[in-house]
Amino acid sequence: MSAAKAAAAIGTAARPVYLVKGSDPSLVAQAAHALIDRLVGTGDPSLVVEEFGGPGVDQLDVGALIDACTTPPFLVERRVVVLRDAGHVVASEAKRLVEYLKDPLATTSLILVGGGGTVPATLSKAAGAVGEVVDTTVGVGRARTQWLADHLKGGPVRLDAPAASLLSDHLGEDMGRLEGLLDTLASAYGPGATISVDELEPFLGAAGTLAPWDLTDSIDEGRTAKALAVLHRMLAAGESHPLVVMSILHRHYRQMLRLDGSGANSAEEAAQLLGLRSVFPAKKALAQSRRLGAPRIGRAIQLLAAADLDLRGLTDLSGETVLEVLVARLSRLAGPGR
């Protein structure tokens, strides 16, 4: 669904507080914008909305914010008070806002927009208890697939299966571009139109960035062609410096090296040894460490060390070429039957 429909899905009755959060600032901004539009309705935004925080604001005046929340509306039915970059709120300020939320003014909706850090847990908990939490996080794997399917289903146009697959691969991690792209397609082909690959391609523009595990997973699976394609995307669309890519690969194999011979027998033990909060990446590292074994892990470390020296000037080859050779060799090292 579009950001507007996502906001509408929160419910028709206005709540005293909303917390809009997520890992992608553009998705957070889109959801907040759609929510504000829904709450304002046909009212005059200049009379309804009052904003605090955001870029260029060095210090939050929490007293003024609470005054705005407790001021009855004038010439309108409801006031919407928006706090941008709510992660800048410190503990003492959060405590005052939590106190306000214990008895909020019925004619005010306070919107806390994520950004600027982590929103204090007490404030986040209070917002969830008396209002709504809008989580724009896309997720990974099946969660990402479902997120995209939901947004395409509620979008202004329809994409056939090949077009939807192409769009998913093209956007990568840049899902913040989805809403604008769908709106552009609707303007070009009309609301409700069914879009094919040929109709989609002219509007795609530059490919989106990819997550680091897209590269390491391809290498671990021994899929050289895919690994090289991901590498090119990271260097081009993601504008990742070769040394950044090298750091990703070095960390990946360093984890395997630490697990090799460590005696870790479970994902939980591996996570503890590696200092990871999530057991999922630890489980993958443990499985790949066992699959490669000490000799091939050692060889991978040698390849990484040589490539690192080449990137730092030991060779006249470009950084892209050095990484292409490295990724191909690491992928072949992990390939079946080797």
Secondary structure as GFF3:
##gff-version 3
##sequence-region A 1 338
A	DSSP	alpha_helix	3	8	.	.	.	ID=ss1
A	DSSP	beta_strand	17	21	.	.	.	ID=ss2
A	DSSP	alpha_helix	25	40	.	.	.	ID=ss3
A	DSSP	alpha_helix	45	48	.	.	.	ID=ss4
A	DSSP	beta_strand	49	53	.	.	.	ID=ss5
A	DSSP	alpha_helix	62	69	.	.	.	ID=ss6
A	DSSP	beta_strand	79	84	.	.	.	ID=ss7
A	DSSP	three_ten_helix	86	88	.	.	.	ID=ss8
A	DSSP	alpha_helix	91	101	.	.	.	ID=ss9
A	DSSP	beta_strand	108	113	.	.	.	ID=ss10
A	DSSP	alpha_helix	121	130	.	.	.	ID=ss11
A	DSSP	beta_strand	132	135	.	.	.	ID=ss12
A	DSSP	alpha_helix	142	153	.	.	.	ID=ss13
A	DSSP	beta_strand	158	159	.	.	.	ID=ss14
A	DSSP	alpha_helix	161	171	.	.	.	ID=ss15
A	DSSP	three_ten_helix	175	177	.	.	.	ID=ss16
A	DSSP	alpha_helix	178	189	.	.	.	ID=ss17
A	DSSP	beta_strand	194	195	.	.	.	ID=ss18
A	DSSP	alpha_helix	197	200	.	.	.	ID=ss19
A	DSSP	three_ten_helix	201	203	.	.	.	ID=ss20
A	DSSP	alpha_helix	212	220	.	.	.	ID=ss21
A	DSSP	alpha_helix	224	236	.	.	.	ID=ss22
A	DSSP	alpha_helix	242	259	.	.	.	ID=ss23
A	DSSP	alpha_helix	267	274	.	.	.	ID=ss24
A	DSSP	alpha_helix	279	309	.	.	.	ID=ss25
A	DSSP	pi_helix	310	314	.	.	.	ID=ss26
A	DSSP	alpha_helix	319	334	.	.	.	ID=ss27
###
